Amino acid sequence: MAIITTTCPLCGAEREVEVDWNRYQKWRRRELPIQEALPTLSDSEREALKTGICDRCWDEKLGDPDEDPAILNPWEVPGPAGDAARAMLEEMRGGGA
């Protein structure tokens, strides 16, 4: 087991997530999707590993897609939260730095 520390790109909050190191590495090497590599983690923990976004910022700045369909399109999210969402999407697509 290993502890991975993430930092929220929106507020700077740190979070520690305990992972199985070998399975974590399989996800990082893109050998497995995160849901398969780390099935025991909560959705919140997986999101922290993927994007760093903390629960508070997700709820306050990105909202709930069931309540606000506009957040499904990151290009429609205004301000810094939208900027962060777009940057993360580009990075996940392989277009980020």
Backbone as a chain_set.jsonl record, in Angstrom:
{"seq": "MAIITTTCPLCGAEREVEVDWNRYQKWRRRELPIQEALPTLSDSEREALKTGICDRCWDEKLGDPDEDPAILNPWEVPGPAGDAARAMLEEMRGGGA", "coords": {"N": [[0.843, -1.177, 0.0], [0.321, 2.312, -0.533], [0.539, 5.835, 0.09], [-0.926, 8.402, -1.616], [-0.619, 11.771, -2.213], [-2.689, 14.377, -3.096], [-3.301, 17.591, -4.621], [-5.714, 20.037, -4.681], [-6.477, 21.736, -7.639], [-8.006, 23.99, -7.652], [-8.432, 25.108, -5.089], [-6.262, 24.473, -3.518], [-6.312, 22.627, -1.465], [-5.1, 19.781, 0.253], [-5.12, 16.215, -0.094], [-5.021, 12.903, 1.076], [-4.737, 9.717, -0.336], [-5.072, 6.316, 0.055], [-3.592, 3.687, -1.641], [-3.264, 0.612, -3.527], [-0.111, 0.022, -4.492], [0.942, -1.348, -6.795], [-1.336, -1.719, -8.397], [-2.104, 0.909, -8.701], [0.027, 1.856, -10.237], [-0.463, 0.415, -12.579], [-2.739, 1.726, -13.488], [-1.645, 4.319, -13.855], [0.144, 3.806, -15.909], [-1.614, 3.435, -17.869], [-2.599, 0.912, -18.336], [-4.861, -0.146, -17.259], [-8.244, 1.003, -16.78], [-9.076, 3.456, -14.299], [-11.223, 2.652, -12.652], [-11.119, -0.112, -12.79], [-8.511, -0.675, -12.025], [-8.351, 0.336, -9.444], [-10.635, -0.554, -7.759], [-11.656, -0.493, -5.162], [-11.611, 2.062, -4.231], [-13.421, 5.068, -3.466], [-15.701, 7.022, -5.523], [-15.052, 9.675, -5.141], [-12.412, 9.523, -4.164], [-11.134, 8.432, -6.404], [-11.565, 10.524, -8.224], [-10.044, 12.495, -7.016], [-7.493, 11.44, -7.441], [-7.406, 11.448, -10.252], [-7.932, 14.139, -11.118], [-7.388, 15.836, -9.033], [-9.242, 17.515, -7.935], [-11.008, 18.589, -5.125], [-13.705, 17.46, -2.955], [-15.287, 19.593, -1.953], [-14.764, 21.741, -3.756], [-15.609, 20.536, -6.119], [-18.36, 20.293, -5.638], [-19.078, 23.005, -5.068], [-17.996, 24.603, -7.167], [-18.069, 23.258, -9.599], [-20.42, 21.913, -9.564], [-23.389, 19.805, -9.666], [-23.978, 17.44, -12.104], [-26.517, 16.421, -12.49], [-28.153, 18.402, -11.569], [-27.36, 20.672, -12.952], [-27.1, 20.75, -16.149], [-25.311, 22.111, -17.825], [-22.721, 21.82, -16.903], [-21.776, 19.538, -17.982], [-20.539, 20.145, -20.291], [-17.501, 21.402, -20.439], [-16.721, 23.73, -21.684], [-18.706, 25.491, -21.31], [-18.671, 26.276, -18.712], [-18.17, 28.983, -16.662], [-15.425, 31.25, -15.819], [-12.677, 30.677, -13.414], [-13.139, 28.001, -12.584], [-14.127, 26.801, -14.892], [-11.915, 27.191, -16.552], [-10.045, 25.542, -15.256], [-11.343, 23.063, -15.494], [-11.385, 22.742, -18.284], [-8.631, 22.7, -18.844], [-7.867, 20.364, -17.482], [-9.36, 18.474, -18.9], [-8.175, 18.665, -21.432], [-5.6, 17.798, -20.753], [-6.143, 15.165, -19.967], [-6.894, 14.18, -22.406], [-4.519, 14.133, -23.615], [-3.474, 16.401, -24.673], [-2.378, 18.295, -23.061], [0.255, 20.043, -21.278]], "CA": [[0.0, 0.0, 0.0], [1.037, 3.576, -0.592], [-0.279, 7.022, 0.27], [-0.742, 9.389, -2.675], [-1.133, 13.071, -1.805], [-3.12, 15.204, -4.223], [-3.576, 18.98, -4.291], [-6.803, 20.56, -5.496], [-6.003, 22.846, -8.456], [-8.882, 25.146, -7.499], [-8.326, 25.754, -3.767], [-4.994, 24.126, -2.882], [-6.477, 21.65, -0.38], [-4.415, 18.505, 0.042], [-5.863, 15.018, 0.297], [-4.247, 11.667, 0.989], [-5.51, 8.559, -0.772], [-4.302, 5.078, 0.205], [-3.779, 2.844, -2.823], [-2.385, -0.53, -3.782], [0.892, 0.631, -5.358], [1.044, -2.034, -8.086], [-2.53, -1.432, -9.18], [-2.011, 2.34, -9.016], [0.967, 1.971, -11.355], [-1.139, -0.08, -13.789], [-3.574, 2.821, -13.962], [-0.782, 5.41, -14.329], [0.715, 3.38, -17.196], [-2.77, 3.279, -18.767], [-2.86, -0.502, -18.599], [-6.231, -0.393, -16.807], [-8.994, 2.19, -16.357], [-8.965, 3.626, -12.847], [-12.263, 1.877, -11.974], [-10.676, -1.504, -12.71], [-7.24, -0.757, -11.306], [-8.547, 0.688, -8.034], [-12.083, -0.674, -7.563], [-12.076, -0.3, -3.774], [-11.662, 3.487, -3.913], [-14.699, 5.743, -3.729], [-15.672, 7.922, -6.678], [-14.361, 10.874, -4.694], [-10.972, 9.232, -4.122], [-10.653, 8.306, -7.792], [-11.546, 11.872, -8.809], [-8.873, 13.18, -6.449], [-6.3, 10.945, -8.138], [-7.442, 11.814, -11.669], [-7.931, 15.577, -11.383], [-6.984, 16.588, -7.859], [-10.329, 18.354, -7.432], [-11.563, 18.136, -3.841], [-15.164, 17.351, -2.919], [-15.89, 20.914, -1.753], [-14.7, 22.49, -5.01], [-16.464, 19.872, -7.099], [-19.739, 20.66, -5.344], [-19.295, 24.449, -5.115], [-17.57, 25.289, -8.384], [-18.425, 22.511, -10.794], [-21.822, 21.556, -9.427], [-23.903, 18.449, -9.843], [-24.493, 17.359, -13.469], [-27.942, 16.141, -12.487], [-28.842, 19.649, -11.289], [-26.941, 21.705, -13.896], [-26.569, 20.054, -17.321], [-24.259, 22.885, -18.505], [-21.375, 21.421, -16.498], [-21.331, 18.415, -18.783], [-19.701, 20.735, -21.327], [-16.611, 22.301, -19.709], [-16.566, 25.014, -22.376], [-19.802, 26.353, -20.879], [-18.476, 26.629, -17.311], [-17.447, 30.253, -16.66], [-14.414, 31.604, -14.831], [-11.557, 29.794, -13.083], [-13.544, 26.586, -12.538], [-14.171, 26.363, -16.281], [-10.535, 27.128, -17.032], [-9.434, 24.333, -14.673], [-11.995, 21.89, -16.093], [-10.918, 22.624, -19.672], [-7.22, 22.294, -18.818], [-7.803, 18.959, -17.09], [-9.873, 17.68, -20.005], [-7.125, 18.635, -22.458], [-4.511, 16.949, -20.261], [-6.587, 13.768, -20.029], [-6.923, 13.821, -23.815], [-3.147, 14.069, -24.09], [-3.089, 17.657, -25.3], [-1.805, 19.231, -22.08], [1.73, 20.07, -21.135]], "C": [[0.89, 1.243, 0.0], [0.03, 4.701, -0.37], [0.083, 8.004, -0.839], [-1.371, 10.689, -2.179], [-1.459, 13.885, -3.046], [-3.374, 16.623, -3.716], [-4.646, 19.5, -5.234], [-6.301, 21.761, -6.302], [-6.841, 24.104, -8.293], [-8.703, 25.865, -6.17], [-7.029, 25.436, -3.034], [-5.104, 23.121, -1.743], [-5.755, 20.351, -0.739], [-5.28, 17.364, 0.556], [-4.947, 13.825, 0.136], [-5.179, 10.52, 0.627], [-4.608, 7.334, -0.661], [-4.636, 4.154, -0.962], [-2.872, 1.623, -2.765], [-1.39, -0.05, -4.841], [0.963, -0.025, -6.736], [-0.154, -1.731, -8.981], [-2.567, 0.051, -9.581], [-1.096, 2.551, -10.223], [0.358, 1.46, -12.657], [-2.047, 1.003, -14.368], [-2.709, 3.942, -14.548], [-0.15, 5.08, -15.684], [-0.363, 3.157, -18.255], [-3.001, 1.833, -19.193], [-4.29, -0.872, -18.22], [-6.928, 0.937, -16.551], [-8.961, 2.266, -14.832], [-10.011, 2.805, -12.092], [-11.869, 0.412, -11.826], [-9.395, -1.636, -11.886], [-7.435, -0.558, -9.808], [-10.03, 0.633, -7.666], [-12.548, -0.413, -6.135], [-12.136, 1.172, -3.378], [-13.057, 4.035, -4.21], [-14.57, 6.594, -4.989], [-14.875, 9.181, -6.342], [-12.841, 10.673, -4.659], [-10.393, 9.097, -5.526], [-10.58, 9.667, -8.47], [-10.352, 12.658, -8.29], [-7.597, 12.731, -7.149], [-6.261, 11.429, -9.584], [-7.241, 13.307, -11.891], [-7.395, 16.413, -10.231], [-8.125, 17.379, -7.239], [-10.927, 17.754, -6.169], [-13.087, 18.136, -3.903], [-15.827, 18.727, -2.82], [-15.904, 21.71, -3.054], [-15.574, 21.858, -6.081], [-17.903, 20.32, -6.905], [-19.992, 22.148, -5.561], [-19.018, 25.07, -6.48], [-17.961, 24.574, -9.666], [-19.859, 22.029, -10.754], [-22.119, 20.092, -9.645], [-24.494, 18.345, -11.247], [-25.977, 17.041, -13.539], [-28.756, 17.409, -12.255], [-28.538, 20.73, -12.32], [-26.303, 21.059, -15.117], [-25.446, 20.804, -18.026], [-22.879, 22.403, -18.11], [-20.893, 20.195, -17.257], [-20.438, 18.882, -19.926], [-18.775, 21.746, -20.649], [-16.405, 23.641, -20.392], [-17.681, 25.979, -22.026], [-19.691, 26.753, -19.417], [-17.653, 27.908, -17.272], [-16.327, 30.303, -15.627], [-13.342, 30.564, -14.587], [-11.928, 28.316, -13.033], [-13.603, 26.02, -13.956], [-12.784, 26.225, -16.876], [-9.861, 25.851, -16.545], [-10.027, 23.081, -15.301], [-11.501, 21.678, -17.522], [-9.468, 22.151, -19.717], [-7.087, 20.815, -18.462], [-8.302, 18.058, -18.211], [-8.823, 17.566, -21.105], [-5.968, 17.739, -22.025], [-4.896, 15.478, -20.335], [-6.63, 13.278, -21.476], [-5.52, 13.741, -24.409], [-2.67, 15.347, -24.751], [-2.447, 18.639, -24.362], [-0.311, 19.121, -22.015], [2.204, 18.991, -20.199]], "O": [[2.031, 1.225, 0.461], [-1.167, 4.541, -0.608], [1.242, 8.39, -0.987], [-2.533, 10.701, -1.77], [-0.622, 14.061, -3.93], [-3.63, 16.831, -2.53], [-4.499, 19.412, -6.453], [-5.76, 22.705, -5.727], [-6.437, 25.176, -8.745], [-8.806, 27.09, -6.111], [-6.727, 26.071, -2.023], [-4.098, 22.792, -1.116], [-5.798, 19.891, -1.88], [-6.057, 17.517, 1.498], [-4.183, 13.744, -0.826], [-6.258, 10.367, 1.199], [-3.51, 7.314, -1.217], [-5.802, 3.874, -1.238], [-1.863, 1.601, -2.061], [-1.786, 0.252, -5.967], [1.038, 0.676, -7.745], [0.0, -1.512, -10.182], [-3.013, 0.391, -10.677], [-1.411, 3.333, -11.12], [0.631, 2.009, -13.725], [-2.119, 1.179, -15.584], [-3.013, 4.455, -15.625], [0.064, 5.97, -16.507], [-0.075, 2.748, -19.38], [-3.531, 1.567, -20.272], [-4.866, -1.8, -18.788], [-6.279, 1.903, -16.149], [-8.833, 1.244, -14.159], [-9.727, 2.308, -11.002], [-12.242, -0.236, -10.848], [-9.226, -2.6, -11.14], [-6.768, -1.201, -8.998], [-10.618, 1.652, -7.304], [-13.728, -0.137, -5.919], [-12.651, 1.503, -2.31], [-13.769, 3.537, -5.082], [-13.464, 6.853, -5.462], [-14.117, 9.685, -7.17], [-12.083, 11.548, -5.076], [-9.299, 9.586, -5.805], [-9.636, 9.939, -9.211], [-9.719, 13.401, -9.04], [-6.716, 13.547, -7.421], [-5.196, 11.784, -10.088], [-6.464, 13.703, -12.759], [-6.995, 17.561, -10.423], [-7.989, 17.87, -6.118], [-11.303, 16.583, -6.134], [-13.681, 18.74, -4.795], [-16.808, 18.999, -3.513], [-16.928, 22.289, -3.42], [-16.21, 22.564, -6.864], [-18.588, 20.681, -7.862], [-20.997, 22.524, -6.164], [-19.738, 25.975, -6.902], [-18.16, 25.209, -10.701], [-20.455, 21.763, -11.798], [-21.221, 19.261, -9.788], [-25.425, 19.084, -11.566], [-26.632, 17.353, -14.534], [-29.907, 17.499, -12.683], [-29.364, 21.615, -12.545], [-25.092, 20.838, -15.131], [-24.686, 20.184, -18.769], [-21.938, 22.552, -18.89], [-19.714, 19.848, -17.18], [-19.663, 18.094, -20.468], [-19.218, 22.845, -20.313], [-15.961, 24.595, -19.754], [-17.626, 27.152, -22.394], [-20.537, 27.499, -18.923], [-16.54, 27.93, -17.798], [-16.288, 29.508, -14.688], [-13.109, 29.684, -15.416], [-11.118, 27.465, -13.401], [-13.179, 24.889, -14.193], [-12.499, 25.277, -17.607], [-9.19, 25.161, -17.312], [-9.299, 22.138, -15.61], [-11.23, 20.545, -17.921], [-9.115, 21.3, -20.533], [-6.291, 20.096, -19.066], [-7.732, 16.993, -18.45], [-8.609, 16.482, -21.648], [-5.416, 17.002, -22.842], [-4.083, 14.638, -20.72], [-6.424, 12.093, -21.737], [-5.345, 13.334, -25.557], [-1.583, 15.38, -25.327], [-2.01, 19.708, -24.789], [0.304, 18.235, -22.608], [3.405, 18.864, -19.961]]}, "num_chains": 1, "name": "protein.A"}
